[in-house]
Amino acid sequence: MSPPIRVPNADRRSREHLTPAEIDRLIAAARRLGRHGQRDATMILLAYRHGLRVSELVDLRREQVDLRQGLLHVRRRKNEPPSTHPLRGPELRALREVLRDDPDAAYVFISERGAPMTAATFRKLLARAGDAAKLGMPIHPHMLRHSTGFKLANDGQDTRAIQHYLGHRNIQHTVLYTQLASERFNDFWKD
């Protein structure tokens, strides 16, 4: 039996990021699905706002979250440098609610059995939320990280700052977001 033929991503999706409005629809859909809608919506919000990889998200431990000072201590993968990000109002409120549900858990996001959430489970819940949000394309976790980069680039943030925020060792990985930022063309033709 031959292995299944892999369909290139470009044939499945026209792009690898979501707009802020699409992220909002995805979060709202996740909140309505299943018994753990608040947890699932919070996972999507944090992954997007902090450009977290799925492994960084599911491995997030309580001691990395400082609700009093409003800080998230991000441990990056792939030998990328760690960083500390500010937590804003929506994130703080969402995290307080999630952490209140199981105050003794070592991890921020846990399953019904009290174990840390797995990357596979997050992939499935995100895909389900994407279907429910009717975004018109399959959704995967790394799209949230790309969405962070595009949002920050479109907001005019400095490329070096985006590099450090996402934890990229090489700025070439960050330049992609600024090269494709559509808003940079807005002032080209003023009528």
C-alpha positions in Angstrom: 0.0 0.0 0.0 1.4 3.4 -1.0 1.5 6.3 1.4 -1.3 9.0 0.9 -0.4 11.8 -1.4 0.3 15.0 0.5 -1.7 18.0 -0.7 0.4 21.2 -0.7 -0.9 23.8 1.8 -1.4 26.4 -1.0 -3.9 24.0 -2.6 -5.8 23.8 0.7 -5.6 27.4 1.9 -5.1 30.7 0.0 -3.1 32.1 3.0 -1.5 31.0 6.2 -2.7 33.7 8.5 -6.0 35.1 9.8 -7.2 38.7 10.1 -8.1 40.1 13.5 -11.8 39.9 12.6 -11.4 36.2 11.8 -9.5 35.6 15.0 -12.5 37.2 16.9 -14.9 34.8 15.0 -12.7 31.8 15.8 -12.6 32.7 19.6 -16.4 33.3 19.7 -17.0 29.9 18.0 -14.6 28.1 20.4 -16.4 29.7 23.4 -19.7 28.2 22.2 -18.4 24.7 21.5 -18.1 21.9 24.0 -18.0 21.9 27.8 -14.7 23.8 28.0 -15.4 26.8 25.7 -13.8 29.3 28.0 -10.6 27.3 28.2 -10.5 26.7 24.5 -11.2 30.4 23.7 -8.5 31.4 26.1 -6.0 29.1 24.4 -6.7 30.7 21.0 -6.5 34.2 22.5 -3.1 33.6 24.1 -1.6 31.7 21.1 -2.6 34.7 18.9 -1.7 37.6 21.2 1.7 36.1 22.1 2.6 34.2 18.9 2.9 30.9 20.7 3.6 27.7 19.0 1.2 24.9 19.9 4.0 23.2 22.0 4.6 26.5 23.9 0.9 26.9 24.5 0.2 23.4 25.9 3.4 23.4 28.0 2.4 26.7 29.6 2.8 26.4 33.4 1.2 28.4 36.1 4.4 29.9 37.3 4.9 31.5 33.9 1.7 33.6 34.4 1.9 36.5 36.8 -1.6 37.9 37.1 -0.6 40.5 39.7 1.9 42.2 37.5 0.2 41.3 34.2 3.1 39.3 32.8 3.5 36.2 30.7 7.0 34.5 30.8 7.3 32.9 27.5 9.7 29.9 27.1 10.3 29.5 23.4 11.2 26.3 21.5 13.8 25.8 18.8 16.6 27.4 21.0 14.9 30.8 20.6 15.3 33.3 23.4 12.7 33.5 26.2 10.9 36.8 26.7 8.4 38.4 29.0 5.2 39.8 27.5 2.6 42.1 29.0 -0.9 40.6 29.6 -3.8 42.9 28.7 -7.3 43.1 30.1 -9.0 40.4 28.0 -6.2 38.0 28.6 -6.1 38.6 32.3 -9.8 38.1 32.7 -9.8 35.0 30.6 -6.8 33.5 32.5 -8.3 34.3 35.9 -11.4 32.3 34.9 -9.4 29.4 33.5 -7.0 29.2 36.5 -9.9 29.5 39.0 -11.4 26.2 37.6 -8.5 24.1 38.8 -6.3 26.0 41.3 -4.0 23.1 42.0 -3.0 22.3 38.4 0.6 22.8 37.5 -0.3 23.6 33.9 -2.5 26.5 32.7 -4.5 24.4 30.2 -5.6 20.9 31.4 -7.8 18.2 30.1 -10.9 16.8 31.9 -8.6 14.2 33.5 -6.3 16.8 35.0 -3.4 16.2 32.6 -1.8 18.9 30.5 -3.7 19.6 27.2 -2.0 17.8 24.3 -1.0 19.5 21.0 -3.2 17.0 19.1 -6.2 17.9 21.2 -5.6 21.6 20.6 -5.2 21.0 16.9 -8.6 19.2 16.9 -10.5 21.8 18.9 -9.0 24.6 16.8 -10.1 22.9 13.5 -13.6 22.4 15.0 -13.8 26.0 16.0 -12.6 27.0 12.5 -15.4 24.9 11.0 -18.0 26.5 13.4 -16.7 30.0 12.6 -17.2 29.3 8.8 -13.9 30.8 7.9 -13.9 29.0 4.5 -10.5 27.3 5.0 -9.0 24.7 7.3 -7.4 26.2 10.4 -4.2 24.9 12.1 -2.4 26.2 15.2 0.6 27.7 13.4 -1.8 30.1 11.6 -2.3 31.9 15.0 1.5 32.6 15.2 1.5 33.9 11.6 -1.5 36.0 12.4 0.4 37.6 15.2 3.3 38.5 12.9 1.0 39.9 10.2 -1.1 41.9 12.8 2.0 43.5 14.3 3.5 44.3 10.9 0.3 45.8 9.7 0.2 47.9 12.8 3.5 49.4 11.8 5.6 47.7 14.6 9.3 47.7 14.2 10.6 44.5 12.5 13.3 44.0 15.2 10.6 44.3 17.9 8.4 41.7 16.2 11.5 39.5 15.9 12.0 39.6 19.6 8.3 39.3 20.5 8.0 36.1 18.4 11.4 34.9 19.6 12.9 34.5 16.2 16.7 34.0 16.3 17.0 35.0 12.6 15.4 38.2 11.4 14.8 36.6 8.0 11.9 34.6 9.6 10.3 37.9 10.7 10.8 39.9 7.5 8.2 37.7 5.8 5.5 39.5 7.8 6.6 42.9 6.8 7.1 42.0 3.1 3.5 40.8 2.9 1.9 43.5 5.1 -0.8 45.0 2.8 -1.2 48.2 4.8 2.3 49.3 3.8 0.9 50.1 0.4 -2.1 52.2 1.6 -0.3 55.6 1.0 1.0 54.7 -2.5 -2.0 56.2 -4.4 -3.8 59.0 -2.7 -6.7 60.5 -4.8 
